[in-house]
Amino acid sequence: MNKTTLNKIPLNCEAYIDSIECENGIKNRINDMGITEGEKIIPIIKSPFGDPRAYLSKGTVIALRESDCAKITVHPTQSYT
């Protein structure tokens, strides 16, 4: 599968995290929430205005900003259009 950024993955499509390219402080905070390289992540809820979105990872729902998700590289487990 092709790599893309987390903010481009449609709702309910699984992806695996390849890299997190945020500033160290933000990257550490994201890692502390359980979002780490190699983990499966699924976008599950989009807020009414589109930002933030909620993601499911390791059985936990986490809200992330669009700007942070644009810096997280993932590869989806299935193709989507």
N, C-alpha and C positions, 0 to 999 in steps of 0.2 A: 504494500500500500504506500501511497505517497505521503510524505510528511506535510503537515500544515500547522497552523497555530490553534490553540484551544478555543479561541473565540469564534473560529469558523466551523466548528463541529456542530452539526444539528442536534436538537434535543433527542435524547434517548439513544444516541449512537455512541458505542464504546470506543475509547481510544487509550493508548498507552503513552505515558509521558516520556519524551526523549531528552529534553533539556529545559532548564529554567534560566532565562537570560535577564532576570531583573537585577536591580541594584542589590547589593549584599543584604541590606537591612530588610528589604521586601522579600528577597529570596529566603532569608532565614525565617521570616514570619510565615511564608507559604509552606516551607518545609516543616515548621513546628505544627502546622495544622494537618500534617500528614500527606501533603502533596509533594511527592518526591519522584525522581527519575525512576522509570520502570514500573510505576504503579498504574493500575487501571483507573480511569476516570470517566464519568458519564454526566453530560449536561442534562439536568432534569427539569429545571424551572427557569423561565425567562421572566423577569419583572415586567410590569406593564410598559415601562419606558425603555426596556431592553438592557438596562444596566443597573445593578449587577445581575449575574446569572447564578443559579445554584447548581452545584456539582455534587455527585455522589462518589466518594472514594473511601475505601476501607470501612464501609458501613456508616459513614458520617456524611451529613449534608453540610457543604461549605459554600458560602457566597463569595464570589470573586469579581472584581471590577474588570470591565472590558479591557482597559489599558494594561492591566497585569496579565490577562489571558492572552493578549497579543504577543507577549514575550515568552510564552510557554509553548515549545514545539512538541507536537504529538504525532503519532501515526494511528489512524483509525483502524479498527479491526474488520470493518466492512466498507465497501464503496457506497457512496451516497451521491445524490444529485440535488 
